[in-house]
């Protein structure tokens, strides 16, 4: 039933194997359904990505505005963790043969 609402992966359709983001939609729906472990199984980088989005939302609407010269180190750390988790997840998928 849920497969009817998920968008197909263009990368997978063209190249024949998973992209670095494959599994994110299933993970998001599992998370919305309250299945944290299933969500993590589908796509582990989803939680760091959602942390980045939540912090961006928070800083946009609730945080006092700062000058352009002030850097938000916490945001950079969150982004780095999200990117590293995507790379590690995709490397693991390739190394273990979970690429279809």
N, C-alpha and C positions, 0 to 999 in steps of 0.2 A: 504494500500500500504506500509506504513512504517513498519507494523508488519512483512513483508517479510524479512526485513534486520535486525531486532532485534534478538539478541541471546536469546534462551530460558533460563530461570533460572533453573539451576540444583537443587538448594536447594528447590525451590518450587515444582519441579517435584518429588523429593524424599520424602519430608516431607508434601507436600500438602498445605503449606501456604507461604506467602511472606518472603523473607529474608530481612535483614537490608538494602540491596542495591536495592531492587526491585523498579523500577520506574526511576532509574538513566539514563538508555538508552533513555527512552521516554523524560525525562527532558532535556537531552543533545541535542536531535534532535529538540525539541521545542525551545531551546535556540539558536541553529544554524539557525532556521527559523525566529528568531527575536521575539519570543513570550515569553518574560521574565516571565509574570504572569502565563502562562500555565506551563512553566518550573518549577517555584516555586511550583505550585500546584502538579505536578507529583512527585517531589523529592526535598524538601527544602534544604537538605545538599549539593546539587550539587554546589552551589555558594561558600561555604567555602572550599570544596574540590578543586574546580578550582583555588581558591585563593592560596591554598598551592602549587598546581602544577605550577602556574604562578610565585610564589615567588622562588620556587626551580629552575625553568628555568632561572629566572633573576639572582639568586645568582650563578648559575653555569657558565653562559656565560658573564655576564656583571659586576658583583661585583668583587672588588679586593679580591684576595685570602687572607684568614685569617689563623692564626695558629690553630692547633687542640685544643688548650686550650681555645680559645675564643669561647664563646657560642653565638649563634644567638637566642636571646630571642624572637624576633618577629616571627621567624619560629615556635618556640615552642608554642607560643600563637595561631598562625594560626592553627597548628595541633590540639591543645586542643579544639579550637572552632569547628573545623570540626568533631572531635570525639564526642564531646558533642552534636552537632546538629544531628549526626547520631543516637545516643542513645535516644535523646528526640523525634526525628521523629519516631523511631521504637516503643518506649514506647507509644506514642500517637496512632499509628496505632493499637497496641494491645488493648489499653484501649478503643478505640472507635469502635473496631470491624471491622476495614478496612482490616483485614487479611482474605484472601479468603480461 
